[in-house]
Amino acid sequence: MSAAITDPDSLAADARAARTRLLLTGPVGATLARLAAPNILAMLVSAAMNISEAAFAGMIGVSALAGIALVYPLVMLVQMLSAGSMGGAISSAVSRALGAGEAARAERLVVAAWVIAGTIALAFAVVLLLFGAPMFAALSGGGEAGQQALAYAMIYFPGCIAVWLTHSTLSAIRGCGNMAMPSLLLTGASIATIPLSGALALGWGPFPVLGLAGLALGQISVFTVTALIAVFYVISGRAGLRVSGIGLGLHHFADILRVGAASSLNALQTVITIVAITAIVGQFGEAALAGYGLGARLEFIMVPVVFGVGAAMTAMVGANIGAGNRDRALRIGWTGSVAAGAIVGGVGLFFALFPDLWLGLFLEPDNAAALAAGRSYFRTVAPFYALFALGLALYFASQGAGRVFWPILGGGARMIVAIGGALALTNAGFGLVGVFAAIAGGMAAYGLVTALGIALTRWR
């Protein structure tokens, strides 16, 4: 038997090449479903982790729930940038290189991805250490919620390099057409985080009672182990790439940052919108902030669900754009995005009709004010989840194409409509209902602007 057949590196490279061929020639719907399924499973387990975090915070108290509402947009910014914006750009760059038959370029892109991830993680840590305390104090009006948010942030952000390395490495693996390994690792990480975070936050068994700091410590500890496993998987050659920094140049960083930097504007727009809306809602009191935070948390959880489909689309679209198959790439983008809109839209309509099935997981019946705020949010905003998901899924597909102008424009429209509308309607005396109506209008603007722009330009 020849060495080429028995050599593990050759077998891994052959498997990677077969996955790339599937991206280029497999039936669109069936291939997308096959690739998206493990991602969706991993994201659903990740959603369970997010739900458990809110539940643990609720056990600590309403102030802790409000504190989580304050810090969660920034936590989501890390996750959206590392897994979505930069992660999608990494996956897109690797898949486009492989689609064009340039495996050596893909190998150097992985090293560039690690350097970018470490640099951005360090920037997050420095900014939050310097400005976290005054920022959360301002957002909370100097209340207990701000202290709770700071306790979480001072653990999470100095340790977020683990999150960045995890997602950048897994994104590179997805770019090779391998969705199973990243999904397996993320599923394991989410499952392990739930009991560890709960134990550290609430003091189960021999663990100390650390409150919200314990929730952050549990997550960072698990992701540190996950990052090490993911990096070893790639370095060992199991991803089908011989990773090397030899020949690494500025053009490799530019290949990622050209899409990643532009995509990051979309994530920043989302978080700026949510932080501004959170500040506006905070004017109505802690109970309103807690109720809104629970509603917004379900919205955030929908992002990973869309990501489950979107990550598969990024790799498929990227490989086909690299191979010059633009029509097939567009067909993939629309197929996956409409499916994501239908799934998330169905969830939104369900909770618009039955909001207490969600709110009751975190709030006792005597928390009347928080429950009322949460119900108002779901009944006003949740029917528009479908358009939000459509725009977000098209964003992931556009990353694969290396053309993210329209999703960014859609994100800008969402930001203007949501923030401007919330301020105008609040000043006009519409209260929380006016704020929630503005959020819904922003979601509609995001989905419609993004979809119309891509339909007209076809990523040209």
ZALUM-139850 format. One record per residue (C-alpha): residue in one letter; x negated, y, z negated. Coordinates in steps of 0.02 Angstrom, whole numbers, padded with zeros to 5 digits, always signed. Each point is the difference from the previous one (the first is absolute). Layout:
N
AXYZ ...
This chain:
460
M+00000+00000+00000 S-00071+00170+00047 A-00055+00132-00125 A+00120+00123+00080 I+00144-00110-00053 T-00058-00038-00176 D-00070+00173-00044 P+00125+00082-00121 D-00037+00174+00069 S+00040-00057+00176 L+00161-00081-00057 A+00052+00160-00089 A-00041+00104+00154 D+00101-00119+00110 A+00148+00013-00119 R-00012+00190+00003 A-00005-00001+00191 A+00155-00111+00005 R+00091+00121-00114 T-00046+00144+00114 R+00069-00095+00150 L+00163-00023-00095 L+00011+00188-00027 L-00024+00027+00186 T+00108-00136+00076 G+00120-00072-00131 P+00189+00031+00014 V+00030+00172-00077 G+00143-00038-00119 A-00060-00171-00056 T-00182+00054-00021 L+00049+00157-00095 A+00113-00101-00115 R-00136-00129-00029 L-00129+00131-00044 A+00117+00109-00101 A+00072-00142-00108 P-00151-00023-00115 N-00020+00189-00013 I+00182+00023-00050 L-00015-00137-00131 A-00154+00083-00073 M+00085+00169+00000 L+00155-00068-00086 V-00110-00069-00138 S-00088+00168-00005 A+00172+00081-00018 A+00033-00115-00147 M-00161+00064-00078 N+00060+00180+00021 I+00170-00044-00073 S-00082-00083-00150 E-00108+00154-00029 A+00155+00110-00009 A+00084-00128-00113 F-00149-00002-00119 A-00001+00191-00001 G+00186-00003-00041 M-00037-00111-00150 I-00121+00132-00063 G+00130+00139+00016 V+00079+00134+00111 S-00156+00110-00016 A-00105-00141+00070 L+00123-00022+00145 A-00011+00186+00035 G-00190-00010-00012 I-00003-00140+00128 A+00108+00108+00114 L-00131+00137-00011 V-00154-00107+00035 Y+00077-00125+00120 P-00007+00112+00155 L-00189+00014-00021 V-00016-00187-00028 M+00101-00026+00157 L-00114+00122+00091 V-00147-00114-00039 Q+00098-00151+00059 M+00068+00087+00155 L-00172+00065+00050 S-00098-00159-00038 A+00125-00126+00070 G+00097+00109+00122 S-00094+00150+00070 M-00183-00052-00009 G+00047-00184-00012 G+00104+00011+00158 A-00139+00095+00087 I-00124-00136-00048 S+00115-00137+00062 S+00034+00098+00159 A-00184+00032+00036 V-00048-00182-00030 S+00145-00068+00104 R-00033+00121+00143 A-00183-00051+00001 L+00045-00184+00005 G+00135+00029+00131 A-00134+00080+00109 G-00115-00150-00030 E-00125+00097-00108 A-00027-00109-00154 A-00165+00084-00046 R+00087+00169-00014 A+00135-00078-00111 E-00135-00068-00117 R-00078+00171-00025 L+00171+00079-00026 V+00022-00108-00156 V-00156+00074-00079 A+00056+00176+00047 A+00167-00038-00083 W-00084-00045-00165 V-00102+00161-00001 I+00155+00105+00035 A+00100-00091-00136 G-00134+00027-00133 T-00019+00184+00043 I+00185+00039-00009 A+00023-00098-00161 L-00139+00101-00082 A+00084+00162+00056 F+00165-00055-00079 A-00087-00041-00165 V-00089+00167-00009 V+00154+00104+00042 L+00112-00086-00127 L-00131+00007-00138 L-00022+00186+00028 F+00178+00055+00034 G+00115-00138-00063 A+00040+00076-00170 P+00054+00174+00059 M+00093-00071+00149 F+00109-00119-00102 A+00027+00131-00134 A+00065+00120+00133 L+00113-00130+00081 S+00076-00051-00167 G+00012+00174-00074 G-00122-00052-00135 G+00111-00142-00062 E-00034-00178-00055 A+00026-00064+00177 G-00158+00089+00055 Q-00103-00085-00136 Q+00069-00168+00050 A-00045+00032+00182 L-00176+00053-00048 A-00028-00159-00102 Y+00040-00105+00154 A-00101+00108+00119 M-00160+00000-00104 I-00011-00189+00021 Y+00069-00023+00175 F-00095+00131+00100 P-00177-00031-00063 G+00031-00183+00040 C+00088+00023+00166 I-00156-00050+00099 A+00061-00178-00030 V+00163+00041+00088 W-00092+00085+00144 L-00122-00143+00027 T+00141-00127-00007 H+00108+00084+00130 S-00141+00053+00118 T-00066-00179+00004 L+00170-00079+00021 S+00040+00124+00139 A-00156-00054+00094 I+00055-00182-00018 R+00173+00045+00068 G-00084+00084+00148 C-00068-00172+00042 G+00179-00063+00012 N-00008-00091-00169 M+00151+00048-00105 A+00002-00153-00112 M-00159+00032-00101 P+00040+00182-00043 S+00178-00049-00047 L-00061-00141-00111 L-00120+00113-00093 L+00127+00140-00023 T+00132-00122-00059 G-00120-00072-00128 A-00052+00173-00057 S+00179+00056-00027 I+00048-00158-00094 A-00152+00015-00113 T+00027+00186-00032 I+00176-00018-00070 P-00038-00099-00160 L-00170+00083-00029 S+00069+00176+00015 G+00148-00042-00111 A-00114-00077-00131 L-00117+00151-00002 A+00141+00127-00001 L+00112-00081-00131 G-00127-00097-00103 W+00057-00178+00032 G-00094-00132-00097 P-00179+00051-00040 F+00001+00152+00116 P+00001+00179-00068 V+00146+00119+00030 L-00070+00120+00132 G+00161+00070+00072 L-00010+00068+00177 A-00189-00012-00004 G+00022-00188-00016 L+00107-00006+00158 A-00140+00084+00097 L-00137-00106-00079 G+00089-00162+00045 Q+00018+00049+00182 I-00180+00062+00019 S-00071-00156-00083 V+00091-00116+00119 F-00044+00101+00155 T-00184+00000-00049 V+00001-00190+00012 T+00103+00006+00161 A-00123+00121+00081 L-00147-00114-00039 I+00089-00151+00076 A+00048+00096+00157 V-00175+00069+00029 F-00078-00171-00024 Y+00125-00076+00123 V-00059+00120+00135 I-00187-00007-00040 S+00006-00190+00001 G+00058+00003+00182 R+00170-00075-00034 A+00086+00145+00087 G-00091-00045+00160 L-00117+00151-00004 R-00186+00007-00040 V+00002+00159-00103 S-00156+00106+00017 G-00045+00183-00022 I-00136-00011+00132 G+00043+00117+00142 L+00132+00091-00103 G+00024+00175+00070 L+00107+00154-00021 H+00113-00059+00142 H+00055-00148-00107 F+00056+00117-00138 A+00083+00112+00130 D+00094-00150+00070 I+00085-00023-00169 L+00012+00181-00055 R+00073+00063+00164 V+00159-00096-00040 G-00021-00011-00189 A-00023+00186-00033 A+00150+00045+00105 S+00103-00140-00080 S-00049+00064-00171 L+00094+00160+00038 N+00158-00104+00008 A-00034-00074-00172 L-00044+00171-00071 Q+00160+00073+00070 T+00099-00139-00084 V-00083+00024-00168 I+00008+00190+00006 T+00185-00016+00036 I+00027-00118-00146 V-00107+00101-00122 A+00094+00159+00047 I+00169-00086-00016 T-00054-00075-00166 A-00044+00174-00064 I+00169+00067+00057 V+00093-00145-00082 G-00102+00027-00159 Q+00087+00167-00023 F+00159-00097-00038 G-00077-00091-00149 E-00085-00162-00048 A+00154-00108+00025 A+00022+00064+00177 L-00184-00032+00034 A+00014-00179-00064 G+00155-00035+00105 Y-00077+00075+00156 G-00163-00093-00032 L+00092-00167+00000 G+00088+00044+00161 A-00162+00057+00082 R-00087-00158-00059 L+00116-00106+00107 E-00038+00116+00146 F-00186-00028-00033 I+00028-00188-00008 M+00076+00007+00174 V-00167+00066+00064 P-00090-00166-00033 V+00145-00094+00079 V-00020+00103+00159 F-00187-00024-00015 G+00028-00188+00010 V+00066+00022+00177 G-00110+00150+00037 A-00165-00087-00037 A+00042-00134+00127 M+00049+00133+00127 T-00162+00097-00026 A-00104-00152+00044 M+00110-00053+00147 V+00016+00174+00073 G-00186+00035-00026 A-00055-00159+00089 N+00115+00034+00147 I-00052+00182+00015 G-00182-00057-00003 A+00039-00123+00140 G+00095+00132+00101 N+00174-00076-00027 R+00095+00160-00044 D+00174-00062+00049 R-00017-00154-00110 A-00065+00109-00142 L+00154+00112+00011 R+00115-00151+00002 I-00084-00063-00159 G+00018+00171-00083 W+00185+00019+00034 T+00042-00180-00043 G-00083+00007-00170 S+00059+00175-00043 V+00184-00033+00037 A-00011-00159-00103 A-00079+00094-00147 G+00133+00135+00009 A+00138-00131-00004 I-00075-00092-00150 V-00034+00155-00105 G+00162+00082+00054 G+00096-00150-00063 V-00086+00013-00169 G+00040+00185-00008 L+00185-00025+00037 F+00012-00137-00130 F-00070+00108-00140 A+00100+00150+00057 L+00154-00106-00037 F-00068-00086-00157 P-00132+00116-00078 D+00019-00071-00175 L-00071-00168+00056 W-00167+00091+00015 L+00015+00132-00135 G+00062-00127-00127 L-00168-00090+00010 F-00084+00148-00084 L+00129+00102-00093 E+00117-00041-00144 P+00185+00050+00019 D-00022+00139-00129 N-00124+00092+00114 A+00148+00085+00084 A-00092+00151+00072 A-00139-00102+00079 L+00126-00124+00070 A+00104+00141+00076 A-00153+00073+00085 G-00051-00170+00069 R+00174-00035+00067 S+00007+00168+00085 Y-00168-00033+00083 F+00051-00169+00070 R+00170+00056+00064 T-00075+00149+00089 V-00171-00060+00060 A+00006-00190+00020 P+00113+00002+00156 F-00143+00086+00091 Y-00131-00132-00040 A+00021-00075+00174 L-00064+00157+00087 F-00142+00016-00125 A-00052-00180+00035 L+00014+00023+00189 G-00118+00149-00005 L-00121-00087-00118 A-00007-00158+00105 L-00032+00102+00158 Y-00141+00084-00096 F-00086-00169-00026 A+00026-00046+00182 S-00071+00169+00052 Q-00155-00034-00104 G-00030-00155+00104 A+00015+00107+00157 G-00118+00130-00071 R+00135+00133+00029 V+00075+00068-00162 F+00053+00176+00053 W+00187-00033-00004 P+00004-00087-00170 I-00099+00147-00071 L+00121+00124+00078 G+00144-00101-00070 G-00081+00002-00172 G-00018+00189+00012 A+00184+00015+00044 R+00045-00108-00149 M-00105+00106-00116 I+00076+00165+00059 V+00179-00063-00004 A-00016-00087-00169 I-00095+00134-00096 G+00077+00151+00085 G+00173-00073-00010 A-00019-00048-00183 L-00055+00175-00047 A+00138+00082+00101 L+00139-00113-00062 T-00059+00012-00180 N-00001+00189+00008 A+00173-00008+00077 G+00063-00092-00155 F+00018-00177+00068 G-00109-00075-00138 L-00069-00176+00012 V+00122-00048+00138 G-00074+00136+00109 V-00176-00065-00033 F+00051-00176+00048 A+00089+00062+00157 A-00161+00085+00054 I-00097-00162-00028 A+00124-00092+00111 G-00014+00134+00135 G-00189-00015-00004 M+00009-00188+00028 A+00115+00025+00149 A-00118+00129+00075 Y-00149-00116-00021 G+00079-00147+00089 L+00082+00097+00141 V-00149+00111+00043 T-00121-00147+00000 A+00112-00114+00104 L+00046+00134+00127 G-00181+00053+00023 I-00063-00177+00032 A+00146-00039+00116 L-00043+00154+00106 T-00190-00014+00002 R-00030-00189-00008 W-00163+00029-00100 R-00083+00098+00141 
